[in-house]
Amino acid sequence: LAKTTQPISMDSYEGQEVNITCSHNNIATNDYITWYQQFPSQGPRFIIQGYKTKVTNEVASLFIPADRKSSTLSLPRVSLSDTAVYYCLVGDIDNAGNMLTFGGGTRLMVKP
Amino acid sequence: DTGVSQDPRHKITKRGQNVTFRCDPISEHNRLYWYRQTLGQGPEFLTYFQNEAQLEKSRLLSDRFSAERPKGSFSTLEIQRTEQGDSAMYLCASSSFPPGTTGWGRSNYGYTFGSGTRLTVV
């Protein structure tokens, strides 16, 4: 399974755009990139998934360069409620049994 | 169906006692996963089922741990002779496999996690 590296923590202020970058140098051809959000005392929540280029949903955007060795989760205009841990994962969608290997995640603190 | 349900939310037990947790997945999901999460760490994979078959177990799952999914619906995770090191949040997740069988499409794949059971062994 491809290993991911992301910053341990980030601080931001309300209304700012936050970009969290994840490195996955050993990503395989069949691997998708998935991001999860976790609040204290809750399970992780799926945010967004992509394979290449750009994906956007109502919550976030995911930017993936052509070499796919990194990805950036972009959260527009964050609010205090976006304070959470964000996990980047890569894995083979067709071999999903042990796909979800979580690293330590990025602790985002949004300040007023 | 409101998502993945886990029961109980909290459990405090004395060292050496047995505990059992229950997970009810999303009804149309055929895969069910158990994870363990300690404070400040990401979730660690324990085991997963496809329908009623347990297909993979992590080395983290010692002989004191056993999981079942007898009818391919809900699952139980039992820990025998609990130790203080077992104190953690135990998370259950479910998914459909192959992806897209719930109408999401192949590029939209994700697990749905429950809120977890927090175990404290004293």
Contacts between the chains, C-beta under 8 A, distances in Angstrom:
chain1	res1	chain2	res2	distance
A	32	B	107	7.3
A	32	B	109	6.7
A	34	B	109	7.3
A	34	B	110	6.4
A	36	B	110	7.9
A	41	B	89	7.8
A	41	B	115	7.3
A	41	B	116	7.4
A	41	B	118	7.3
A	42	B	113	8.0
A	42	B	115	5.3
A	42	B	116	7.2
A	43	B	4	7.5
A	43	B	91	4.9
A	43	B	92	7.9
A	43	B	93	6.9
A	43	B	113	2.9
A	43	B	114	5.4
A	43	B	115	5.6
A	43	B	116	5.4
A	44	B	43	6.7
A	44	B	91	7.7
A	44	B	111	7.9
A	44	B	113	5.2
A	45	B	113	7.0
A	46	B	110	3.3
A	46	B	111	6.8
A	46	B	112	7.1
A	49	B	107	6.7
A	49	B	108	6.3
A	49	B	109	6.1
A	49	B	110	6.4
A	50	B	107	7.5
A	51	B	107	6.3
A	85	B	42	8.0
A	87	B	42	6.0
A	93	B	99	5.8
A	93	B	106	6.9
A	93	B	109	5.4
A	94	B	98	7.4
A	96	B	31	7.4
A	96	B	95	6.9
A	96	B	97	5.7
A	96	B	99	7.3
A	96	B	109	7.2
A	97	B	31	7.7
A	97	B	48	5.6
A	97	B	50	7.6
A	97	B	55	5.7
A	97	B	56	5.3
A	98	B	45	6.0
A	98	B	48	7.3
A	98	B	56	5.8
A	100	B	33	7.4
A	100	B	35	7.8
A	100	B	43	7.7
A	100	B	45	6.7
A	100	B	93	7.7
A	100	B	111	6.1
A	101	B	45	6.6
A	102	B	35	7.9
A	102	B	42	3.2
A	102	B	43	4.9
A	102	B	44	7.3
A	103	B	42	5.5
A	104	B	40	7.8
A	104	B	41	6.5
A	104	B	42	5.5
A	105	B	42	5.4
